[in-house]
Amino acid sequence: MSGRIRNEAFKQKVMSAHDAAALVENGWNVGFSGFTGSGYPKVFPEALAAIIDAHHAKGEEFRIGVWTGASTAPELDGALARTGGISYRAPYQSDPEMRSAINTGVSYYQDIHLSHMGPQVSQGFLGHLNLAVVEATAITEDGDIVPSSSVGMNRTYLDHADKIIIEVNSWQSEDLFGMHDIYYPIGALPPNRVPLPIQNAGDRIGGKVLKVDADKVVAVIETNSADRNTPFKALDDDSRAIAGYFLDFLGNEVKAGRLPENLLPLQSGVGNIANAVLAGLLEGPFENLTSYTEVIQDGMVDLLDSGKLTVASATAFSLSPTAAEKMNDNAAHYRNKIVLRPQDVSNHPEAIRRMGVIACNGMIEADIYGNVNSTHVMGSRMQNGIGGSGDFTRNGWVSCFVTPSTAKGGAISCIVPMVNHVDHTEHDVQVLITEQGLADLRGLAPRQRAIKVIENCAHPDYREPLLEYVKLAEKKANGHHTPHDLATALGWHVRFLETGTMAL
């Protein structure tokens, strides 16, 4: 044994991943740890996939519900999706195999705000939770679980599952102990809820470990496998331009007296553009920053190293392999600067609103009135879930969305007359940024927004068609509040498929 299992009773429950997976029954709901490729079980899902395949080979039905914190990795989402054995998936995914299973109708998927997942599980809306499978850095002498590189939904799944399987991963640094802040709320559901006692991003309100009912633990598995995260793309001119516009906006807010000189706590969505914005902050003028977000990316670690960021609160890491290795080697140093919380705390609307978090998230497309599509292609095809962007967008002090102005080498405009799927309405979206510029939509009526979005954010190749659309819509709407020509707006994407152009 690795020495990470320090409780004698749990040592007696160590078994192979195959033997543990054999305990799962058809029709079960399984809650897995894992959030953006961090802290997910590494060997159990693949062992379970092999068992599902064996059942299917014999013509036997075997399908399970899969619940996680957010996205995971090919060893979990990919392995299980390939079997065709996932009946239902929630609350977020971004794996190509899982995406294919959803879009071909093999698996049902429910896209849930990450702050809502805990209450919905607790209230039983998703059904009964049969099993929780959670990765741990270690098991203490008292039988408590030391979390690994993500917290996510672990606390809720451990509390509600009938049975528990723990993967103890010796790749995860033991120095992560003390980085986590595991809050067990008093009165988790109405009418007994109490205010979340967080005033500042670095406040610690819970303990260092996850509590577990030892009688529910049916297996312990030992692993030594790294988290699977992909490197971020190198900064390009577009991402630098987007970051520059965002920093200029923040600087103007400081000058206007709407933000203090060290800003307010920062939230950054997942991905290359969001990471580029963090890189921009590294070169920018702001000091003594704080972050209250859901994932810690490479750029945030760089900000901590520079001293410009004093503390970062999240629920998980989303680090490149190089940065993950650095974090493992220096976890003792970072644990005083990083707080990892359950996702119903990291994404809690009350805390986000109270601290005035500055939200900055990516998007697939925005329309001329400020509605944002974060999740779907052509209205029906799921790309990835909404994640925590809604939690921060609706409740933040200011909500920003960033994207390049075009996709597919310029063949698709990311600024459109009407988004083909609405994740964030115009009521919640305040700032749109592309490499072309920034549109501050605060205080503007729809017709005013349309012109500003087109002139500031649309690519030059698409500005004229978009302005022509506005003229047509205003003529047909005859002065109505939000002018639209529905036939033309809805046909915008269809024309691209048929002709390769979005021109009217």
TARA-V500424 format. One record per backbone hydrogen bond with DSSP energy under -0.5 kcal/mol. NH is the residue of the N-H (numbers start at 1). CO is the residue of the C=O. Records with the same first field share a line. If there is no record, write none. Layout:
NH->CO / CO
This chain:
6->4 / 139
8->6
11->7
12->8
13->10
14->11
15->220
20->16
21->17
22->18
23->20
24->21
27->63
28->25
30->65
31->131
32->30 / 67
33->133
35->38
36->71
37->71
38->35
47->43
48->44
49->45
50->46
51->47
52->48
53->49
54->50
55->51
56->52
57->53
58->54 / 55
59->56
60->55
64->85
65->28
66->88
67->30 / 65
68->90
69->34
70->34
76->73
77->73
78->73
79->74
80->76
81->77
82->78
83->79 / 80
84->81
85->80
87->64 / 85
88->64
89->108
90->66
99->95
100->96
101->97
102->98
103->99
104->100
105->102
106->101
107->101
108->87
110->89
111->109
112->91 / 110
114->387
116->113
117->113 / 114
118->114
120->116
121->117
122->118
123->119
124->121
125->120
126->120
127->124
130->29 / 128
131->29
132->163
133->31
134->132 / 165
135->39
136->167
137->146
138->146
139->4
140->144
143->140
145->210
146->138 / 144
147->145
148->135 / 150
151->315
152->315 / 341
154->151
157->153
158->154
159->155
160->156
161->157
162->129
163->130
164->216
165->132
166->219
167->134
168->166 / 221
169->136 / 167
170->168 / 223
172->169
176->173
177->174
179->176
180->176
181->340
182->207
183->181
184->182
185->183
187->185
192->189
194->186
197->195
198->196
203->200
205->203
207->182
210->145
214->212
216->213
217->213 / 214
218->164 / 216
219->164
220->13
221->166
223->168
228->37
229->227
240->236
241->237
242->238
243->239
244->240
245->241
246->242
247->243
248->244
249->245
250->246
251->247
252->248
253->249
254->250
255->251
256->252
257->254
258->253
259->253
263->260
266->290
267->358
269->360
275->271
276->272
277->273
278->274
279->275
280->276
281->277
282->278
283->279
284->280
289->308
291->311
292->266
293->313
296->316
297->295
300->297
301->297
302->298
303->299
304->300
305->301
306->302
307->303 / 304
308->303
309->303
310->289 / 308
311->289
312->337
313->291
314->339
315->294
316->294
317->149
318->296
324->320
325->321
326->322
327->323
328->324
329->325
330->326
331->328
333->330
334->330
335->331
336->333
337->334
338->334
339->312
340->179
341->314 / 339
342->181
343->152
345->342
346->342
347->343
348->345
352->348
353->349
354->350
355->351
356->352
357->352
358->265
359->357 / 398
360->267
361->400
363->402
364->373
365->373
366->414
367->371
368->416
370->367
372->424
373->365
374->372
377->381
380->377 / 378
381->377
382->380
383->375
384->375
385->93
389->386
392->388
393->389
394->390
395->391
396->392
397->357
398->357
400->359 / 398
401->431
402->361
403->433
407->412
410->407
411->408
412->407
414->405
415->405
416->366 / 414
423->372 / 421
424->372
428->425
429->425
430->399 / 428
431->399
432->439
433->401
434->437
437->434
439->432
440->438
441->430 / 439
442->430
444->441
448->445
449->445
450->446
451->447
452->448
453->449
454->450
455->451
456->452
457->453
458->453 / 454
462->459
463->459 / 460
464->460
466->462
467->463
468->464
469->465
470->466
471->467
472->468
473->469
474->470
475->471
476->472
477->473
478->474
479->474
480->477
483->481
486->484
489->485
490->486
491->487
492->488 / 489
494->490
495->491
496->492
497->493
498->494
499->495
500->495 / 496
501->495
